[in-house]
Structures are given as structure tokens and as C-alpha cells.
Amino acid sequence: EFRKAIREREDLESRILCGDTLEEMSKIESETVDLIFADPPYWMRVDGVLNRVEGTEFDGCNDEWDNQFGTLEDYERFTKSWLQECYRLLKTNGSIWVIGSMQCIYSIGAIMQQIGYWLINDVVWHKKNPTPNFMGTRLNNSHETLIWATKSKKSKFTFHYKTAKELNTDTVDENEYEKGIRKQLGSVWRIAVCQGNERLKDENGKKLHSTQKPEELLYRIIAISSNENDVVLDPFGGTMTTGAVAKRLGRNYIMIERDEKYYKYGTKRIEKEEYIADNISKAIFDERPIRVTMEEMIAAGYFQAGEKMFLKKGEVYAILTEDAKIRYRDEIYDLHHGAAVIKGAKADRLNGFTVWYVERDGYRVSIDEIREKYREDKLKR
């Protein structure tokens, strides 16, 4: 019943496939995927029963799908096979994120490099609420590692740098954020483990999946490394967090999951999602402003040939010429080289739009501010 329902969707861009991941990936055309998020079996090698301090049994990851490997060679063989398929499916300028724990991430990283992936970053998911080490026999295992990679060093992968800054609440506190302070998103992400209403429950009210990933984690990944209408593949769909977040962000998705129970609950989860068009989903912060030239702004009357160009402070000035250059001490320079000369900078060029000012109504106004006004007026026409 489940398989029939999903086959009927295969003509759509977004698909949820119920079956073996290697078999299903083999049916997908090469180089058709923009972004991959893979949360493979970690091969935790869990033995026996783990009890909490008060004596109750801890329900960790002891599932058949995670403990199916007999040896390290078995696990490496499986890992290489699905990573090779991902490599085939990924577009030239696409990228892949793979998550793992200490038990598997080093093997995965080595195999990725053997296949030919180029590593961009490794990211530490620092869990705000990690499971305690109940026995007190080692450090609290409070993180997992993500590897972000492309097919080659030359890949022009998507990275929304400014969107990532907007999502950075790790090194910017709430007060700073409200004041408009933004900082680069680093490679240590403080995100809570999936909990509460976000965690899917089965018909008995028990957690459906032992390793369901938090939506915030997938939201960051998909938002900063893909675009609207891109195709996002998750070869180990689980509870379909990737598909749910991809749909919310306006991306297409291909989810593969062999367990029909996970498939059933995960499909319903995705169906409830709706696309939210906002500055994050559209990567508005990373949109490049329309290119305008000094020549066209002179022609439009926003600047006047022969007017004085000042620094922010002081009385030193240069003269703007008709061909959008500046004359200083009988020498002609372009805006940027002239800015470096007049400021005595070590660099050969500075950004002239942030250096030069002109006088308007008795006040000095940055030419960059005037450029932005010209852009706004141009868009209104």
C-alpha cells in the first residue's frame, strides 16, 4: 500500500521512496541533485542494557538497522557503496553533508576522500542537552560531527554567507542580535537534541525513531547551502526531517527510507508542512545589489562633474571628472586607486565608495549612500 502510493508520486520533482537506498538511488539520473544530507547508520556497537542512575532502562540506539554490520570491513564496504552513489547523483556544483559520531565519522571522512570528495568544513554539533554518561566512566559525549564536501576542489558550491550570519545565535547573544549585531557563523553549532512536540511518537506514544535529528540543524544546513527549487536528497530518510524542512524552505526533496513505519509517519509529517516564503528561504540577505556605475549616476544628475570629493573628515579633496575619475594634485586616478593615494594607504586600492564623501545641503554624505538611493530609484522605474 505504501509503495504503491509513493510510486504514484515519482513523476513529481519531490519524491518519497520506500525501499533499499542503494537500489532506489541506482534508479535516479546522474548529476540531478543539488544538495545531499546523509544520516547513515553509525554502527554504535551497543551491547547489553544501559540503566540510568535511578535504575530505569535508557532507550538508546539499539536498532537492527544500526547493528547490522559484523566487522569494520562490512561497515566500510556499505559506506563506500552509498557514498559512491551520492557522488554520481550530485551535480558538479552541488554539496553533501554527512553526520556521524566518533564511532563512524573518521571512517566516513577517509572514504569520502578516497572517492574524490573535496572537504569544505567539518562542523561540530554541540548538543545543548546531551544524554548524560550514566556510569561516569568517560567524558559526556555531547557532540556529533558533520562533514561538508563537494565533488571536487573546483566545484562552485552554494554558500549563503550572509544568511548564515543571520542564523548565527551561537556567538551572538539575544541582546546583541536585537541591536543588529551579526557575526560569521562558525563551525561549532549549539543546538538542542530533538525533544518535545517535535519528536515523532508512534501509536503507543513512544518515540518513533531513536536518532531523529532536530529541525534547527537541518534548517541551517538547507538554508545556507541550497537555493529555492533545488533538489535535496536524503538517502536515509528516517522521520523525514530533511524533507519537512526542505519543503518549508521551498526546496524539492527526494527521501529514501526502507522502514515502512518510518515512511508512513514521515510522509504524514511532510504532508503537513507548508512553504514559508521569507528572507531566509529566499536568501534575500545574499542577493547582490544591481550594478550601477559612476558614469550613469553622473548622467542621471546624482553627481556633478567638477564637484569636490572629500574624506569623511578634513579639508583635503579631489575633483570628480566627467568620465567618473578624480583629479588630485594634477594627477588623474580612478575612484579606488585615488582613495588609497589620498589616504596614504599601503594597499594600492581601497573601496572608493566607502571612502569618498560629497557635500549635500551643508553636510557630507557618503557616495555609497547616494549610490544606494540611485539603486532604489532605479528599481522603482
Order of alpha helices (4+ residues) and beta strands (2+ residues): alpha-beta-alpha-beta-alpha-beta-alpha-beta-beta-alpha-alpha-beta-alpha-beta-alpha-beta-alpha-alpha-beta-beta-beta-beta-alpha-alpha-beta-beta-alpha
